[in-house]
Amino acid sequence: MKKKLGIFLLLVALCAVTATINPRFLSQTNLTNMANLIGLFGVFSLGLGLVIITGGIDLSVGSMCALCGVVMSMALTEWHLAWPLAVLAVLIIPMALGWVHGALVTKMQMQPFIVTLCGLLLYRGVARFVANDDTKGFGGGEGFEVLRSVASGKLFGIPMPFVLLIIIGTILWVVLHRSVYGRYLLAVGRNEEAARFSGINTRRVITGAYVIAGLLTGVSGIMIAFYTNSVSPSNHANSYELYAIAAAVLGGCSLRGGEGSIVGIIIGTALLQVLQNLVNLLGIPSSLNFAVMGAVVLLGVMADQMLQRRAAAKLVAH
């Protein structure tokens, strides 16, 4: 609770500072655009957050988004599938890949870093091959206007990606904090061996986290593709996994596993977007975005390390 309160107060303070420096921060256009970006990045960040809670990692998020975007575009504009069928296909692909990740990690005892690093390279290569390295798009959107509206429209003036983030976040909050699966997820992250000896099917729990992460990556992939309205397979969603890791770490997820919250991840995503917005409003070169993100992740990990040591010192003292 202290972590979430601290990051929320930091978010409020950063918003106040940004608004003071540049009043355009509070303009309706800027706030709407920022809410849209928070929704787009927040959905896949929640999925990666669940994986991090198990003590794992997923470096393939960006490449998976690119693959989903390419397949969605081709399914609608070249293969002329009905949009519900296209959406189903695009969501099944990352879920299946997530299951493969989970199986390799749990059954083959491979390191999540290696498994998903290979996925990062493999899925990007497949996306480029399928698209023949051409940029794909959606044209005028004839025949799938409903899907475009759901993926990139607005509801009462609020961007649909942000609305979907709140809906998905609410569902995941119940799953993580009010369900048996959520308790198992946290237990596996804290000590997988102890969880296994206590009767928890750790393989199923971990694999489930990767499947959910794949599903949410697919949802994000569809929304991001419609947001950009073009998918260049070589660089579409490049390095998005770094945003998700940064959001999760800022939101209180420990890279050791066993700790994290849905609300914290959403706040972490919002904080990252406010930071990026501040960089843009101040006229700082966009090339420094990655430098800012790297510094944020480093500071987050350092803070987590210090808190862990302080907690351990208190236990020893008592």
N, C-alpha and C positions, 0 to 999 in steps of 0.2 A: 504493500500500500504506500509506503514511504517513497519507493522508487517512482511509482505512477504519479504521486503528488508532486514530486520534485521535477519530473520531466514536464508535467502539465504547467507548473509555474514557470519553468524555463521557456515553454512555448508562448505563454501569455506575455512574458517579459520581452521575448524576441519580437513578437507582433507589435508590442507597444513601441519598442525602439525603432522598428522598421517604419511604422506609421508616422513617428515623429520626424525621422529623417526624410521620408518622402510620403506626403499625404495621398499620393496615387495608390498606395497600398490598400487603402480602404475603399477605393472605387468599386462600383458594382461589377464592372468588367473584369478587374483584377481578381476580386474575390471569387467570382464565378469560375474563372479560368483556373484558379488555384484549387478550388473544390473539385473541379473536373480531374486535375492531375492527382490530387490526393486519392480520389476514387480509383483511377487507373493503376496507380502504383500500390495502393493499399491492399487490393484484393490478392495479388500474388505475394505480397509481403506477409500477409496472414498465413498463407500456405507454407511459405518457407519458415515462418516463425514456429509452426507446429513441428517441422522437421528439426529445427534447432533445439526445441524443447526435449526431443528424444536424444539429443547429443550428436545429431547428424548435421549434415550440410547439403545444400543443393546448388551447384554452380552452373546448372544447365538451364536456368529459368529464361534468360534472354534468348538463347538458341531455340528453346522450346516455343517461346512466343513467336519467333520468326517463322518457325515451321508451321505453327497454327495459323498465322496470318496468311502465309502463302497458300496453304490448303484451302482456307476459307475463301480467299479471293478466286482461286481456280475453280472451286466447287460451285460457286455462284455464277461466275461470268463465263467460264469455259466449259464446265461439265453440265451446267444448267440444272443442278439439283434443286429441289424444293428447299427453301431456307431452313425449315425444321430438321430436315435430314442432314443438311450441311453442318448445322450446329452440332447435331448429335455425333457426327463423324469427327468433327474437330475436337470435341470434348473427350471422346473415347481414346483418341490418339495419346494425349498427354497422361490420361489416367493409366493406360496400358504401359507407357514408358515409366511412370511412377511406380507401378507394380514391379517392373523389371528392376528398377533401382533398389526397391525394398528387398526383393528376392536376392539380389547380388550381395547386399549388405548383410542380410540376416542368414541366408543359407550358405552362401559362399564365403562369409566372413571377410568380405572386402571392405576397405576403407571407403566411407561415403565420399570423401574428397576425391579419391581416384575415380570412383564410379561416375560421379557427376561431372568431373572434369572431362572424362571421355565422352560423356553425353553432350557437354558443351561443344566439343569439336564435331562429334558425329551428327547431331541434329542440325547444326549450321550447314554442314556439308550436304546433308540430304535436302535441306531447304533450297540451297543453291542449285542442286542437281535437278530437283523437281521443277523449279521455276526456270531452268536453263539460264540461270544467273540474270534473268530479266526482272525489272520492277513490275510488280503486279498491283492492280487497283480494283476499284468497284464501279467505275464509270458513274452513270446517273442513278444507279441503284434501282433500276426497274425490276419489279418482281419481289423485292425484299425490303420494301419501305418500312414495314413493321419492325424488322430486325435492326435496320439502321436507326430507327427511332429509339428502340430499347437500348442499343449499344452506345449511341452518341447523342441522344436527344435530351430533353429536359422534362421534369415533372414539377409543376408549380414554380417554374423558374430555377429549380435545383438540377444540376447536371445528373443524368441518369447513372454514370459511373459512381458518383458519390452516394446516390440513393442505394445502389446495389451493394456498395461497401458497407453501409449501415445495416442492410438486411442480412448480408453474409456474416458480418461481424457479430450481429445479435445471435445468429444461429450457432456460430463457432464459440461464442461466449458460453452459451448453454452447454455445448459439447465439452468444452475444456474445463469449465468450473462447476458444472452441475450434473455431470454424467459419470457413469462408471468408466467409460472409455477415457475420459479426461483425467481421472485419477490414475488410471493405469499409465497414461502417457507421461504424466509427471513422475510417477514412480520409476518407470523405465529410464527416464532421463537422469534421475538422481543416482540410481544404482541398478543397472540392468540385471546383473547376476542375482542380487537380492530379490528383485521383482520376479525373476524366473523361479527361484526357490520358493517364493510365496504363492506360486500357482498361476501367475500371469503368463499368458501366451505372448511372450515378448516379440516373437517374430511377426505375429499378426498385428500387434499394436504398432510396431515400427513401420511395417509395410503399409498399413492403413494411413499413417501420416504422410508417406510419400505419394500415395494414391490421391489423397485429399489435396496435397500440394500441386499435383499434376492437374487435377480438376480446376483448381483456382487459377493456375497458370493458363489453362485453356480459355477460361472465362475472360481473363485479362487480355490474352492474345487476341480474342475477337474484338474486344472494346478498343484496344490500342490500334488495331488494323483499321477500324472505322474512323478512329480519331485522326490518324495520319492520312487516311484515304489512299495510301500507297504503301507497298511493302517491298523494300529492297532487301533481298535475302542476305546480302553480304554484310549489312550493318543495321538492319532493323532490330530494335530492342537490344542493341549491343550493350553489354555490361549491366543490364538491369538487375542481375542477381546481386550486384554490389549495393544497389539502392535497397533491396529487400533485406540484405544482411545488416546494413547500417540502420534501417528502420527497426529491425528486431532487437538489435543490440541497444539502440537508444531507448527502446520501449521496455527494457528490463529483462530481455531474454539473455540468459547466460550461455556462452558458447560451450560451456561444460555440460549443458543440458539440465533438465529438471526444474527449470525456473522460467517463468514468462507469463504474459497475460495478453488477451486479445485487445483490451483497451489500451494497454501500453504500446502495442505494435502500431495501432492506429494513430496514437499521439506521436510516436516516433516518425511515422510517415509524414504527418502534418508538419512536424518540426523540420524535416529535411526539405520539404517543399517551400516552407517559409524562408529557410536559409538560401535556397536557390533563387527564390523571388527577390530576396534582399540583394543577392549578387547582381541580378539583372537590373534592379531599380537603381543601384549605386553605379551602374555602368562599368562594373568590374568585368574583365574579359571572361567569356563563357568557358574558355580553356581552363580556368581555375576551378570549375565545378568539381572535377575529380579530386583536386587538391583539397577542397573544402570537405568533400565526402570522406576522403582518406583520413583527414585530421579528426573528423567527427567519430569515425569508427575507432580510431586509436584512442581517443579520449574516453569513449564509452567502455572499451575493453580495460583501460587503465582504472577507470572508476569501479568497474566490476571486480577487478583484482583487489583493489584496496578494500572494498566492502567485504569480500570473502575473507581477507586476512583479519579484518577487524572483528568479524563474526567468530572466526576461529579463536582469536585472542580472548574474546569474552567467554567462550566455552571453556577454555583452559583456566581462566581466572576463577570461574565458578566451580 
